[in-house]
Structures are given as structure tokens and as C-alpha cells.
Amino acid sequence: MNNLIPFAVNLLDGLSGLQDDEDRWELVLSQLAGVGFNALNILCFSPDSGDIHWVRSSMSKDWLDLYDRSGFATEDPMLAQVHNGTESLYVRAASLRNGGRHSDKIVALNHGLKSAGYMHLYSLVVPCPDNEAKLVVISSNRPEAEDVMRHQQREMRILATVLATNLGADMPSDHGRVYDFAEALQDGPRLTNRETEVLGYLAQGHRNDRIAELLGLSEITVRTHIRSARDKLDAPTREAALVRAVQLGLIG
């Protein structure tokens, strides 16, 4: 898993001779497995709106089905990068505990990743042409992967960029190794810019009347934005909405 820059260069050279997306994915997955990575997700989206165009994943079908059934998209910190502006992230599976500041669902997601064999995950948002970006998520279950993903940022960025700029979505639906997973990811919370601003001021301790003054809105409008954000975040109170928004990285 070391020497990732020469690996990325060689991978890029191999990809340059292939035109078909299916062939490119097959080469990438084979080469990644050879150095210790066991799954790859790529999500293409519009950075301005957060709209998801397509998603392809080589994670197991059983895990993807469980992810979908459990509604993990609403708590996935890596998926939240589509909306919150976080560029890169490292996640270690089974690192969260119940009873803390994290919701039961995000703890279940975190531990479910370990059970599925995805112990270490690295993600990077890569800007692309035509006002698009790609979220690349690479997984490994090797012990040394944590050190690589956390401390070899330059190498991981180069590898993720090679993957983002050379892999597309033109795959047969019955491929068997790479799955179309876009539909399951459409349910994540999407706050408007105004809702995010209002929650941000709430997090700073401001009351509704002060938020209205700061934003040039009426108090009724501020309450409407808070209620809408609560609904989107499935939060029973404004305090719960703030906790959810912080957990998802939607506000600082």
C-alpha cells in the first residue's frame, strides 16, 4: 500500500489505453485490490446545488442493500461532503460508541462498515469540468491503511484524482461488481443556504428576533426556516436539529 504515487502513475498509463468505462473499472478494481484496497465508490454531483448525477459502487450488494434499508444516507458523513464543503475525510469503522453525542443510526453505520469488511475509508471531493465534482471513496481492511489514509494525504489525493478523472458511469446494469447506487442516496438532508444560515446563528446562541435582524427577515420567516430544517433533519426540537446538522457537517 506504500508507494502510491508510482502506483497511480502506472494506473493512469494503463487507463490511457482504454476507452470503455467497463474496461476501465475492471482495471482499476483489479489494480486497487493488488495494493490492498477492497472497494471504490464514485459519486458525481453539482457542487453549486448538491444534485447527484450518478453513483457507482463496488461495495458488496449485501452491504449496499443494508445501507439502503437502514436509511444510512441521512447520517453518512462522507455523503454529507456533497453539501458541507468538506474536501477530504478519513473514517475508521467501529470507532463510535452508543450513548455519546452521535445518533444511534450513525453508530450503526460506523459499526456496520466493520462487519461488511470496510474498516478504513478515505474520501476526497475532486473538482471536474462542466461544473461537476466527484466524491471518491476508497476502502481497505488492512491495518496499515489508517496510517496511509491519515498521513499520506498527498499520495491519496493523487490516487483519488486519477480515479475521479478517468472513471465514468457507462456500465451495464447487470455488471455484477459495480452497482448503480444513486437512488438510495437521494434521501439525505438538503438544507437551503438560508436554512443553514439560520441554524448557524442558532448555534451561536442568537434568538429568533436577533437572527431576523441579522438576516433582514421577519421572525415568522425565521421560524419557518427552522421548522423546515427540523423536518429535513428529522429532528423533534431545534436543539436536536442543531446536533444533527453538526454531526452531518452542515454547520460548523
Backbone as JSON, one array per atom type, in Angstrom:
{
  "sequence": "MNNLIPFAVNLLDGLSGLQDDEDRWELVLSQLAGVGFNALNILCFSPDSGDIHWVRSSMSKDWLDLYDRSGFATEDPMLAQVHNGTESLYVRAASLRNGGRHSDKIVALNHGLKSAGYMHLYSLVVPCPDNEAKLVVISSNRPEAEDVMRHQQREMRILATVLATNLGADMPSDHGRVYDFAEALQDGPRLTNRETEVLGYLAQGHRNDRIAELLGLSEITVRTHIRSARDKLDAPTREAALVRAVQLGLIG",
  "N": [[0.82, -1.21, 0.0], [2.14, 1.1, 0.28], [4.13, 3.53, -1.6], [2.31, 4.85, -3.34], [2.23, 6.87, -5.27], [3.87, 6.1, -7.57], [2.27, 3.87, -8.18], [-0.2, 5.12, -8.84], [0.58, 6.54, -11.1], [1.29, 4.48, -12.87], [-1.17, 3.25, -13.04], [-2.67, 5.25, -14.27], [-1.38, 5.28, -16.73], [-2.12, 2.76, -17.72], [-4.9, 3.13, -17.91], [-5.05, 4.99, -19.92], [-4.99, 3.67, -22.31], [-7.47, 2.59, -22.6], [-10.84, 2.87, -23.59], [-13.45, 2.26, -22.94], [-15.82, 2.46, -20.3], [-16.5, 0.25, -18.71], [-14.29, -1.49, -19.05], [-12.33, 0.14, -17.97], [-13.14, 0.38, -15.26], [-12.88, -2.31, -14.49], [-10.1, -2.69, -14.73], [-9.19, -0.82, -12.82], [-10.34, -1.77, -10.38], [-9.12, -4.25, -10.15], [-6.4, -3.53, -9.98], [-6.41, -1.9, -7.68], [-7.15, -3.76, -5.72], [-4.87, -5.27, -5.71], [-3.05, -3.76, -4.26], [-4.17, -3.55, -1.81], [-6.64, -2.24, -1.4], [-10.16, -2.53, -1.03], [-12.62, -1.68, -1.97], [-14.45, 0.69, -3.98], [-16.08, 3.74, -4.34], [-17.72, 6.08, -6.41], [-19.13, 9.2, -6.76], [-20.91, 11.44, -8.65], [-21.61, 14.87, -8.82], [-23.3, 18.1, -8.71], [-21.56, 20.85, -7.63], [-22.62, 23.35, -6.95], [-25.39, 23.05, -6.43], [-25.62, 20.61, -5.15], [-26.89, 18.51, -6.31], [-27.16, 15.11, -7.17], [-25.73, 13.31, -9.78], [-24.86, 10.75, -10.72], [-24.0, 7.56, -9.31], [-21.61, 5.11, -8.58], [-20.69, 2.0, -7.21], [-18.46, -0.38, -5.81], [-18.8, -1.81, -3.56], [-20.1, -4.54, -1.55], [-23.13, -6.16, -2.6], [-24.86, -6.99, -0.58], [-24.13, -5.3, 1.55], [-24.74, -2.77, 0.44], [-27.5, -3.02, 0.1], [-28.31, -3.23, 2.79], [-27.46, -0.74, 3.71], [-29.18, 0.91, 2.27], [-31.77, 0.02, 3.17], [-31.59, 0.7, 5.86], [-31.49, 3.41, 5.84], [-29.11, 4.87, 5.95], [-28.02, 6.93, 4.5], [-28.86, 9.4, 5.41], [-27.23, 9.94, 7.54], [-24.63, 9.65, 6.83], [-21.35, 10.64, 7.0], [-19.52, 10.99, 4.94], [-21.07, 11.15, 2.61], [-22.26, 13.54, 3.25], [-20.36, 15.37, 2.51], [-20.96, 16.25, 0.0], [-22.62, 18.4, 0.39], [-21.6, 19.99, 2.48], [-19.09, 21.08, 2.02], [-16.72, 19.96, 2.95], [-13.54, 18.82, 2.12], [-11.84, 16.49, 2.23], [-11.81, 13.33, 3.99], [-11.31, 11.03, 6.65], [-12.41, 7.92, 7.8], [-12.72, 5.67, 10.42], [-13.91, 2.51, 10.89], [-16.16, 1.16, 13.38], [-15.45, 2.88, 15.44], [-17.03, 4.57, 16.88], [-19.2, 5.08, 19.73], [-22.17, 4.02, 21.45], [-24.48, 6.16, 23.19], [-23.12, 8.53, 23.31], [-22.46, 11.71, 21.76], [-23.29, 11.07, 19.29], [-25.79, 9.92, 16.99], [-27.95, 7.0, 17.2], [-28.2, 5.85, 14.69], [-25.98, 6.69, 13.18], [-23.95, 5.49, 14.62], [-24.63, 2.83, 14.2], [-24.18, 2.69, 11.42], [-21.41, 3.18, 11.39], [-20.41, 0.91, 12.75], [-21.49, -1.07, 11.19], [-20.03, -0.88, 8.86], [-17.59, -2.05, 9.58], [-18.4, -4.71, 10.01], [-19.07, -5.36, 7.42], [-16.64, -5.44, 6.23], [-15.25, -3.13, 5.63], [-13.04, -1.38, 6.87], [-11.36, 0.87, 6.98], [-11.73, 4.05, 5.58], [-11.32, 6.43, 3.04], [-12.02, 9.62, 1.75], [-12.43, 11.97, -0.94], [-13.26, 15.05, -2.42], [-13.27, 15.84, -5.73], [-12.75, 18.41, -7.97], [-14.23, 18.77, -11.2], [-14.49, 19.12, -14.85], [-17.09, 21.09, -16.53], [-18.69, 22.14, -14.48], [-18.96, 20.17, -12.5], [-18.37, 17.82, -9.84], [-16.6, 15.14, -8.24], [-17.1, 12.77, -5.75], [-14.91, 10.7, -4.29], [-14.54, 7.61, -2.79], [-12.53, 5.45, -1.06], [-11.81, 2.21, 0.13], [-10.35, 0.05, 2.65], [-9.34, -2.93, 4.37], [-7.01, -3.41, 5.6], [-4.57, -3.27, 8.24], [-2.53, -1.32, 8.04], [-3.66, 0.64, 6.55], [-4.86, 2.81, 7.85], [-2.76, 4.51, 8.67], [-1.72, 5.19, 6.17], [-3.92, 6.5, 4.93], [-4.37, 8.62, 6.65], [-1.94, 9.96, 6.95], [-0.56, 10.07, 4.56], [-1.49, 12.1, 2.78], [-1.02, 13.54, 0.39], [-0.35, 11.5, -1.45], [-2.72, 9.97, -1.39], [-4.54, 11.85, -2.38], [-3.62, 12.22, -5.0], [-4.03, 9.65, -6.07], [-6.86, 9.43, -5.76], [-7.67, 11.51, -7.43], [-6.8, 10.63, -9.94], [-8.56, 8.48, -10.22], [-11.07, 9.78, -10.17], [-11.03, 11.36, -12.46], [-10.91, 9.61, -14.53], [-12.82, 7.62, -14.55], [-16.09, 6.71, -15.47], [-19.73, 6.58, -15.76], [-20.84, 4.76, -17.48], [-21.9, 1.88, -17.39], [-22.94, -1.54, -17.64], [-26.15, -2.59, -16.4], [-26.26, -5.08, -15.25], [-23.74, -5.68, -14.35], [-22.38, -6.78, -12.08], [-20.15, -6.4, -10.42], [-19.88, -3.71, -10.05], [-22.11, -1.35, -8.92], [-25.07, 0.55, -9.59], [-25.92, 3.1, -7.55], [-27.34, 5.36, -7.06], [-30.05, 6.02, -6.48], [-30.54, 5.29, -3.82], [-29.2, 7.21, -2.44], [-30.46, 9.61, -2.58], [-31.99, 10.54, -0.53], [-30.78, 11.93, 1.5], [-30.44, 14.68, 3.84], [-31.08, 17.97, 2.62], [-30.31, 21.07, 3.13], [-31.36, 24.4, 2.56], [-29.46, 27.35, 1.61], [-30.29, 29.49, 3.2], [-31.59, 28.18, 5.34], [-29.38, 26.91, 6.44], [-27.89, 29.13, 7.24], [-29.59, 30.23, 9.21], [-29.64, 28.14, 11.13], [-26.96, 28.18, 11.75], [-26.7, 30.66, 13.09], [-28.4, 30.13, 15.23], [-26.88, 28.18, 16.5], [-24.89, 29.78, 17.46], [-26.1, 30.92, 19.56], [-28.02, 32.9, 19.22], [-31.25, 34.51, 19.45], [-34.53, 34.17, 17.91], [-35.49, 36.74, 17.16], [-33.17, 38.26, 16.96], [-31.78, 36.86, 14.96], [-33.5, 37.31, 12.84], [-33.12, 40.06, 12.56], [-30.39, 40.15, 11.86], [-30.4, 38.86, 9.39], [-32.18, 40.25, 7.92], [-34.87, 39.5, 7.86], [-38.28, 38.54, 8.63], [-39.53, 37.55, 11.87], [-41.34, 35.48, 11.67], [-40.61, 34.32, 9.24], [-38.08, 33.38, 9.9], [-38.77, 31.44, 11.84], [-40.12, 29.72, 10.14], [-38.03, 28.78, 8.5], [-36.55, 27.41, 10.42], [-38.34, 25.4, 11.2], [-38.6, 24.04, 8.76], [-35.97, 23.1, 8.43], [-35.82, 21.42, 10.65], [-37.69, 19.47, 9.92], [-36.46, 18.36, 7.63], [-34.19, 17.3, 8.78], [-35.23, 15.44, 10.39], [-35.74, 16.01, 13.1], [-36.92, 16.39, 16.39], [-36.86, 18.72, 17.93], [-35.53, 22.11, 17.99], [-33.03, 22.08, 19.13], [-32.25, 19.42, 18.78], [-32.12, 19.45, 16.01], [-29.92, 21.12, 15.61], [-27.88, 19.52, 16.69], [-27.96, 17.33, 14.9], [-27.32, 18.66, 12.5], [-24.71, 19.52, 13.01], [-23.43, 17.03, 13.37], [-23.62, 16.03, 10.79], [-22.04, 17.76, 9.48], [-23.13, 20.0, 8.37], [-23.27, 22.47, 9.48], [-20.84, 24.46, 11.22]],
  "CA": [[0.0, 0.0, 0.0], [3.05, 2.24, 0.15], [4.5, 3.87, -2.98], [1.07, 5.07, -4.07], [2.4, 7.75, -6.43], [4.18, 5.27, -8.74], [1.1, 3.06, -8.49], [-1.18, 5.96, -9.52], [1.11, 6.86, -12.43], [1.16, 3.28, -13.69], [-2.6, 3.05, -13.28], [-3.06, 6.24, -15.28], [-0.85, 4.82, -18.02], [-2.97, 1.67, -18.17], [-6.21, 3.66, -18.26], [-4.97, 5.8, -21.14], [-5.2, 2.81, -23.47], [-8.82, 2.03, -22.57], [-11.88, 3.85, -23.87], [-14.74, 1.8, -22.41], [-15.9, 2.59, -18.85], [-16.48, -1.08, -18.06], [-12.9, -1.96, -19.04], [-11.57, 0.98, -17.03], [-13.48, -0.03, -13.91], [-12.3, -3.62, -14.24], [-8.67, -2.5, -14.5], [-9.0, -0.1, -11.55], [-10.65, -2.62, -9.23], [-8.08, -5.27, -10.08], [-5.16, -2.92, -9.52], [-6.6, -1.47, -6.29], [-7.11, -4.96, -4.88], [-3.49, -5.73, -5.64], [-2.28, -3.0, -3.28], [-4.81, -3.59, -0.5], [-7.93, -1.56, -1.32], [-11.18, -3.54, -1.31], [-13.87, -1.13, -2.53], [-14.37, 2.05, -4.53], [-17.32, 4.43, -4.67], [-17.59, 7.39, -7.05], [-20.4, 9.92, -6.83], [-20.79, 12.65, -9.45], [-22.63, 15.81, -8.38], [-23.11, 19.53, -9.0], [-21.15, 21.49, -6.38], [-23.46, 24.51, -6.62], [-26.71, 22.65, -5.91], [-25.56, 19.35, -4.44], [-27.65, 17.49, -7.02], [-26.37, 13.93, -7.52], [-25.95, 12.88, -11.15], [-24.74, 9.3, -10.76], [-23.17, 6.92, -8.28], [-21.21, 3.73, -8.83], [-20.04, 1.43, -6.04], [-18.03, -1.78, -5.89], [-19.06, -2.47, -2.28], [-20.91, -5.73, -1.74], [-24.56, -5.93, -2.76], [-25.49, -7.15, 0.73], [-23.92, -4.07, 2.32], [-25.49, -1.68, -0.18], [-28.92, -3.23, 0.42], [-28.49, -2.87, 4.2], [-27.3, 0.72, 3.77], [-30.42, 1.48, 1.74], [-32.88, -0.3, 4.07], [-31.39, 1.36, 7.15], [-31.52, 4.86, 5.68], [-27.84, 5.42, 6.41], [-27.65, 8.12, 3.73], [-29.15, 10.63, 6.18], [-26.22, 10.13, 8.59], [-23.31, 9.32, 6.29], [-20.5, 11.85, 6.99], [-18.87, 11.15, 3.64], [-22.08, 11.68, 1.7], [-22.51, 14.94, 3.62], [-19.38, 16.22, 1.84], [-21.61, 16.82, -1.18], [-23.31, 19.63, 0.77], [-20.99, 20.82, 3.53], [-17.83, 21.69, 1.6], [-15.53, 19.25, 3.43], [-12.83, 18.3, 0.94], [-11.4, 15.11, 2.42], [-12.24, 12.77, 5.26], [-10.93, 9.65, 6.97], [-13.33, 7.29, 8.75], [-12.35, 4.34, 10.92], [-15.11, 1.79, 11.3], [-16.25, 0.69, 14.77], [-14.76, 3.83, 16.32], [-18.02, 5.34, 17.63], [-19.86, 4.34, 20.8], [-23.51, 4.45, 21.81], [-24.61, 6.95, 24.4], [-22.39, 9.78, 23.22], [-23.14, 12.77, 21.02], [-23.67, 10.55, 17.98], [-27.09, 9.24, 16.96], [-27.9, 5.53, 17.09], [-28.06, 5.46, 13.29], [-24.6, 6.87, 12.7], [-23.16, 4.45, 15.28], [-24.93, 1.59, 13.47], [-23.44, 2.79, 10.16], [-19.99, 3.06, 11.68], [-20.1, -0.48, 13.09], [-21.86, -1.89, 10.06], [-18.91, -0.88, 7.91], [-16.63, -3.06, 10.01], [-18.98, -6.03, 9.75], [-19.06, -5.58, 5.98], [-15.25, -5.56, 5.77], [-14.72, -1.84, 5.2], [-12.54, -0.88, 8.15], [-10.77, 2.2, 6.82], [-12.27, 4.71, 4.39], [-10.8, 7.77, 2.72], [-12.83, 10.27, 0.7], [-11.95, 13.24, -1.47], [-14.05, 15.71, -3.44], [-12.38, 16.25, -6.82], [-13.41, 19.26, -8.97], [-14.16, 18.25, -12.56], [-15.03, 20.07, -15.83], [-18.54, 21.23, -16.73], [-19.33, 22.45, -13.2], [-19.23, 18.94, -11.78], [-17.35, 17.32, -8.91], [-16.77, 13.72, -7.92], [-16.71, 12.29, -4.43], [-14.25, 9.4, -4.4], [-14.39, 6.93, -1.5], [-11.71, 4.24, -1.2], [-11.85, 1.44, 1.37], [-9.39, -1.03, 2.87], [-9.42, -3.56, 5.69], [-5.65, -3.68, 6.07], [-4.21, -2.44, 9.4], [-1.67, -0.19, 7.68], [-4.41, 1.63, 5.77], [-5.12, 4.03, 8.63], [-1.59, 5.39, 8.58], [-1.63, 5.69, 4.78], [-5.01, 7.43, 4.64], [-4.3, 9.81, 7.51], [-0.66, 10.65, 6.93], [-0.05, 10.21, 3.19], [-2.56, 12.84, 2.12], [-0.65, 13.88, -1.0], [-0.45, 10.31, -2.26], [-4.13, 9.61, -1.51], [-5.18, 12.83, -3.26], [-3.22, 11.92, -6.37], [-4.74, 8.45, -6.48], [-8.29, 9.73, -5.9], [-7.85, 12.37, -8.6], [-6.7, 9.75, -11.12], [-9.81, 7.71, -10.31], [-12.19, 10.67, -10.48], [-10.93, 11.93, -13.8], [-10.81, 8.57, -15.56], [-13.9, 6.65, -14.46], [-17.42, 7.24, -15.74], [-20.9, 5.84, -15.29], [-21.41, 3.94, -18.55], [-21.7, 0.48, -17.01], [-24.16, -2.34, -17.78], [-26.87, -2.72, -15.14], [-26.03, -6.41, -14.7], [-22.29, -5.86, -14.34], [-22.07, -7.77, -11.05], [-19.12, -5.93, -9.48], [-20.07, -2.27, -9.85], [-23.55, -1.16, -8.84], [-25.66, 1.88, -9.64], [-26.44, 3.27, -6.19], [-27.77, 6.75, -6.93], [-31.39, 6.18, -5.92], [-30.51, 5.17, -2.36], [-28.52, 8.37, -1.83], [-31.21, 10.83, -2.84], [-32.8, 10.89, 0.62], [-30.04, 12.67, 2.5], [-30.99, 16.02, 4.06], [-30.53, 19.06, 1.83], [-30.74, 22.35, 3.66], [-31.1, 25.57, 1.72], [-28.46, 28.25, 2.18], [-30.91, 30.27, 4.27], [-31.78, 27.3, 6.5], [-28.06, 26.71, 7.04], [-27.55, 30.39, 7.93], [-30.41, 30.35, 10.42], [-29.13, 27.18, 12.11], [-25.65, 28.67, 12.19], [-26.92, 31.7, 14.1], [-28.93, 29.45, 16.41], [-25.76, 27.52, 17.16], [-24.12, 30.81, 18.15], [-26.86, 31.35, 20.72], [-28.92, 34.02, 18.93], [-32.68, 34.27, 19.48], [-35.19, 34.37, 16.62], [-35.59, 38.15, 16.78], [-31.83, 38.72, 16.55], [-31.49, 36.24, 13.66], [-34.29, 38.06, 11.86], [-32.45, 41.34, 12.35], [-29.12, 39.92, 11.17], [-30.63, 38.4, 8.02], [-33.16, 41.11, 7.26], [-36.08, 38.72, 7.67], [-39.26, 38.61, 9.71], [-39.41, 36.43, 12.79], [-42.14, 34.37, 11.14], [-39.8, 33.65, 8.23], [-37.02, 32.65, 10.62], [-39.38, 30.24, 12.4], [-40.41, 28.83, 9.01], [-36.78, 28.13, 8.11], [-36.19, 26.46, 11.48], [-39.26, 24.27, 11.1], [-38.25, 23.29, 7.56], [-34.72, 22.4, 8.71], [-36.14, 20.32, 11.57], [-38.35, 18.41, 9.14], [-35.48, 17.72, 6.77], [-33.23, 16.58, 9.61], [-35.99, 14.5, 11.23], [-35.39, 16.4, 14.46], [-38.13, 16.81, 17.12], [-36.68, 20.05, 18.51], [-34.46, 22.89, 17.34], [-31.75, 21.62, 19.68], [-31.92, 18.18, 18.08], [-31.74, 19.83, 14.64], [-28.55, 21.63, 15.67], [-26.99, 18.38, 16.88], [-27.91, 16.59, 13.63], [-26.61, 19.46, 11.5], [-23.28, 19.47, 13.34], [-22.96, 15.68, 13.09], [-23.54, 15.85, 9.34], [-21.11, 18.74, 8.94], [-23.86, 21.03, 7.63], [-22.86, 23.72, 10.12], [-19.62, 24.26, 12.0]],
  "C": [[0.86, 1.27, 0.0], [3.37, 2.46, -1.33], [3.28, 4.09, -3.86], [1.24, 5.97, -5.29], [2.84, 6.96, -7.66], [3.01, 4.38, -9.15], [0.08, 3.87, -9.28], [-0.72, 6.3, -10.94], [0.97, 5.67, -13.36], [-0.3, 3.0, -14.02], [-3.1, 4.01, -14.35], [-2.58, 5.82, -16.67], [-1.71, 3.68, -18.57], [-4.34, 2.15, -18.61], [-6.2, 4.41, -19.58], [-5.2, 4.98, -22.4], [-6.59, 2.21, -23.56], [-9.85, 3.13, -22.78], [-13.2, 3.52, -23.19], [-14.74, 1.89, -20.89], [-15.83, 1.24, -18.14], [-15.07, -1.61, -17.98], [-12.07, -1.16, -18.04], [-11.86, 0.6, -15.58], [-12.85, -1.38, -13.57], [-10.8, -3.5, -13.94], [-8.44, -1.87, -13.13], [-9.24, -1.02, -10.36], [-9.61, -3.72, -9.05], [-6.79, -4.71, -9.51], [-5.26, -2.46, -8.07], [-6.52, -2.66, -5.34], [-5.68, -5.45, -4.68], [-2.65, -4.99, -4.62], [-3.03, -2.86, -1.95], [-6.1, -2.82, -0.33], [-9.03, -2.54, -1.75], [-12.5, -2.99, -1.81], [-13.63, 0.29, -3.0], [-15.78, 2.55, -4.82], [-16.98, 5.73, -5.38], [-18.98, 7.98, -7.22], [-20.17, 11.22, -7.57], [-21.93, 13.6, -9.09], [-22.31, 17.23, -8.84], [-22.73, 20.24, -7.71], [-22.02, 22.67, -5.98], [-24.77, 24.11, -5.94], [-26.67, 21.41, -5.03], [-26.34, 18.24, -5.1], [-26.72, 16.34, -7.44], [-26.74, 13.47, -8.92], [-25.9, 11.35, -11.29], [-23.81, 8.82, -9.65], [-22.85, 5.5, -8.74], [-20.42, 3.23, -7.63], [-19.64, -0.01, -6.29], [-18.15, -2.47, -4.53], [-20.03, -3.63, -2.51], [-22.39, -5.37, -1.84], [-25.28, -6.05, -1.42], [-25.34, -5.88, 1.57], [-24.72, -2.91, 1.74], [-26.98, -1.8, 0.11], [-29.2, -2.85, 1.87], [-28.4, -1.36, 4.39], [-28.59, 1.41, 3.33], [-31.58, 1.26, 2.71], [-32.79, 0.48, 5.38], [-31.44, 2.88, 7.06], [-30.24, 5.54, 6.13], [-27.43, 6.69, 5.67], [-27.87, 9.41, 4.52], [-28.11, 10.92, 7.23], [-24.79, 9.97, 8.08], [-22.43, 10.57, 6.22], [-19.79, 12.06, 5.67], [-19.85, 11.66, 2.6], [-22.36, 13.14, 1.99], [-21.5, 15.89, 2.98], [-19.95, 16.87, 0.58], [-22.2, 18.19, -0.86], [-22.5, 20.55, 1.68], [-19.63, 21.4, 3.19], [-16.57, 21.03, 2.14], [-14.84, 18.58, 2.26], [-12.44, 16.84, 1.1], [-11.74, 14.65, 3.83], [-11.65, 11.38, 5.41], [-11.91, 9.13, 8.01], [-12.79, 5.92, 9.12], [-13.6, 3.65, 11.42], [-14.99, 1.33, 12.75], [-15.53, 1.6, 15.75], [-15.73, 4.65, 17.17], [-18.72, 4.45, 18.66], [-21.26, 4.89, 21.04], [-23.48, 5.29, 23.07], [-23.84, 8.25, 24.38], [-23.18, 10.81, 22.44], [-23.62, 12.3, 19.65], [-25.01, 9.82, 18.06], [-26.9, 7.73, 16.85], [-27.64, 5.1, 15.65], [-26.63, 5.61, 12.8], [-23.66, 5.88, 13.37], [-23.38, 3.11, 14.57], [-24.21, 1.57, 12.12], [-21.97, 2.54, 10.38], [-19.59, 1.62, 11.98], [-20.47, -1.43, 11.96], [-20.75, -1.96, 9.01], [-17.87, -1.93, 8.28], [-17.14, -4.46, 9.69], [-18.95, -6.38, 8.27], [-17.66, -5.7, 5.41], [-14.62, -4.27, 5.29], [-14.25, -1.07, 6.43], [-12.01, 0.54, 8.07], [-11.27, 2.8, 5.51], [-11.69, 6.11, 4.26], [-11.66, 8.35, 1.61], [-12.22, 11.6, 0.31], [-12.93, 13.76, -2.5], [-13.1, 16.28, -4.49], [-13.14, 17.13, -7.79], [-13.18, 18.71, -10.37], [-14.71, 19.29, -13.54], [-16.55, 20.09, -15.83], [-19.31, 21.42, -15.42], [-19.79, 21.19, -12.48], [-18.1, 18.68, -10.78], [-17.63, 15.85, -8.67], [-16.26, 13.45, -6.51], [-16.18, 10.88, -4.58], [-14.07, 8.83, -3.0], [-13.66, 5.61, -1.74], [-11.66, 3.54, 0.15], [-10.74, 0.4, 1.41], [-9.66, -1.65, 4.23], [-8.05, -3.91, 6.24], [-5.28, -2.76, 7.23], [-3.41, -1.21, 9.04], [-2.42, 0.91, 6.94], [-4.67, 2.91, 6.55], [-3.96, 5.0, 8.53], [-1.47, 5.99, 7.19], [-2.68, 6.77, 4.54], [-4.92, 8.71, 5.45], [-3.03, 10.63, 7.29], [-0.01, 10.76, 5.55], [-1.11, 10.89, 2.33], [-2.24, 13.14, 0.66], [-0.83, 12.67, -1.9], [-1.92, 9.89, -2.47], [-4.87, 10.57, -2.44], [-4.86, 12.55, -4.73], [-3.98, 10.7, -6.89], [-6.23, 8.73, -6.7], [-8.57, 10.59, -7.12], [-7.74, 11.57, -9.9], [-8.0, 8.97, -11.31], [-10.98, 8.58, -10.76], [-12.19, 11.12, -11.92], [-10.89, 10.88, -14.91], [-11.9, 7.52, -15.52], [-15.24, 7.32, -14.64], [-18.5, 6.29, -15.3], [-21.47, 4.87, -16.32], [-21.1, 2.47, -18.31], [-23.01, -0.28, -17.23], [-24.82, -2.56, -16.42], [-26.63, -4.07, -14.48], [-24.54, -6.72, -14.58], [-21.85, -6.88, -13.3], [-20.99, -7.37, -10.07], [-19.28, -4.46, -9.15], [-21.55, -1.98, -9.96], [-23.93, 0.31, -8.96], [-26.38, 2.1, -8.31], [-27.02, 4.67, -5.98], [-29.1, 6.89, -6.19], [-31.38, 6.14, -4.4], [-29.91, 6.38, -1.68], [-29.28, 9.67, -2.03], [-31.97, 11.33, -1.61], [-32.05, 11.65, 1.7], [-30.59, 14.09, 2.65], [-30.29, 17.07, 3.22], [-31.09, 20.37, 2.37], [-30.47, 23.44, 2.64], [-30.04, 26.43, 2.37], [-29.04, 29.05, 3.34], [-31.14, 29.43, 5.52], [-30.46, 27.06, 7.22], [-27.63, 27.96, 7.81], [-28.31, 30.51, 9.24], [-29.92, 29.39, 11.5], [-27.77, 27.61, 12.63], [-25.77, 29.74, 13.26], [-27.52, 31.11, 15.37], [-27.81, 28.8, 17.2], [-24.88, 28.52, 17.91], [-24.86, 31.39, 19.35], [-27.82, 32.5, 20.49], [-30.38, 33.58, 19.01], [-33.28, 34.58, 18.1], [-35.21, 35.84, 16.19], [-34.25, 38.7, 16.31], [-31.44, 38.13, 15.2], [-32.24, 36.97, 12.55], [-33.63, 39.39, 11.53], [-31.18, 41.17, 11.53], [-29.32, 39.59, 9.7], [-31.62, 39.26, 7.25], [-34.45, 40.39, 6.95], [-37.07, 39.02, 8.79], [-39.05, 37.42, 10.63], [-40.21, 35.22, 12.3], [-41.35, 33.59, 10.1], [-38.69, 32.83, 8.87], [-37.59, 31.36, 11.2], [-39.71, 29.22, 11.31], [-39.17, 28.08, 8.57], [-36.36, 27.09, 9.15], [-37.06, 25.21, 11.39], [-38.93, 23.4, 9.89], [-36.97, 22.49, 7.78], [-34.95, 21.22, 9.65], [-36.78, 19.15, 10.82], [-37.35, 17.64, 8.3], [-34.5, 16.85, 7.57], [-33.9, 15.56, 10.52], [-35.69, 14.73, 12.71], [-36.63, 16.91, 15.19], [-38.05, 18.21, 17.69], [-35.59, 20.8, 17.75], [-33.08, 22.46, 17.85], [-31.29, 20.33, 18.99], [-31.49, 18.46, 16.64], [-30.3, 20.34, 14.6], [-27.56, 20.48, 15.81], [-26.83, 17.61, 15.58], [-27.1, 17.34, 12.59], [-25.12, 19.46, 11.73], [-22.71, 18.1, 13.01], [-22.75, 15.45, 11.6], [-22.58, 16.85, 8.69], [-21.8, 19.84, 8.16], [-23.62, 22.41, 8.2], [-21.64, 23.43, 10.96], [-19.88, 24.2, 13.49]]
}
